[in-house]
Amino acid sequence: MTDTLLQAHIKHLIKTAGPMPVWRYMELCLTHPEHGYYVARDPLGRDGDFITSPEVSQMFGELLGLWAASIWKAIGSPQLVRLVELGPGRGTMMSDALRALRVLPPLFQSIQVHLVEINPVLREKQRAALGHLDNVSWHDSIDEVPGGTTILFANEYFDVLPIHQAVRKEQGWHERVIEIDDAGELVFGVAAEPIPRFEALLPSWVRAAPIGAVFEWRPDSEIMKIATRVREEGGAALIIDYGHLRSDAGDTFQAIAQHAYADPLKHPGQADLTAHVDFQSLARAAESIGARVHGPVTQGEFLKRLGIETRALALMAKASPEVSEDIATALQRLTGGGRGGMGSMFKVIGVSEADLNEIAGLTDVARSEASA
């Protein structure tokens, strides 16, 4: 089979500069300016590669809107607040959240919406969903969002940020790389030399991992930007993603195409590449610069605390039997576990200004229990 343009480009880079770290491969596959997966396509929905919580039911975005309202009240009802979403998909979640916020005119009038999106195809769909509003702005990164009190959403955003991987060998931990085998195919390998002083940075239980174990990490730059913003400007951020509560060894690097798992080294740029989010690492980074962390808890627990079951019953009371069944199915998918359930796989964590002691749906007690 003939290589795609991105595949040929990656092989050329490897032949020229040597084996490529996993993080660089993931970065190229997702955000290459011409051939990256997230640059020129809509990956969402039944006709795409995956479905996110906002696409499952309007209840998800509505409850996040009410969560934002609770934050606004808790921080003194400021006259201007930046409502920011990182990776807003088709604009579905923000549209549902804003619809819920209309019940509070003073808050709705104080909002300036800022969407951080690099995909021009999705930007157009966001404009279709939100273009009737005159308070919406688009940005390529969070750095471009103006300062000021901020309420921020990041739903399934961190899982696509490039990861580093290290493999434990007898001589230490070596960075995992992508190289080319004798048949000309992309394969995993490891760097020749171990990463200097790497083991000292790891939790004790990871240091005890067996030979061949994989450890993943992301740079703290993105969570630091978020935590610094809410700490200095005021407000809170809500991060929702799939991942683990405690830092640990394990290979979670994966590809998703047409709602099924795929080989991450086949057809680069044609599948979504993700890896689980380390919520303990996020919390540690945010706390290290003086922000307050709330949670994490599971998505199911979070949504139930916000009242999703009551909201589902209210919607079902006005719906036909067929629509009521769809609402019940969506409720189970958002809050339940098991196959297809997002309630236990997905976790929720809040990051806020230091003086905000409580956040709806999240508590410091929950975090201490989860990380014990």
Secondary structure by P-SEA (a helix, b strand, c coil): ccccaaaaaaaaaaaacccccaaaaaaaaccccccccccccccccccccccccccccaaaaaaaaaaaaaaaaaaccccbbbbcccccccaaaaaaaaaaacccaaaaaabbbbbbcccaaaaaaaaaaccccccbbbbcccccccccbbbbbbcccccccbbbbbbbccccbbbbbbbbccccbbbbbbccccccccccccccccccccccbbbbbccaaaaaaaaaaaaccccbbbbbbbccccccccccccccccccccccccccccbbbbbbbcaaaaaaaaaaacccccccccaaaaaaaacaaaaaaaaaaaccaaaaaaaaaaaaaacccccccccccbbbbbbccccccccccccaaaaaaaac
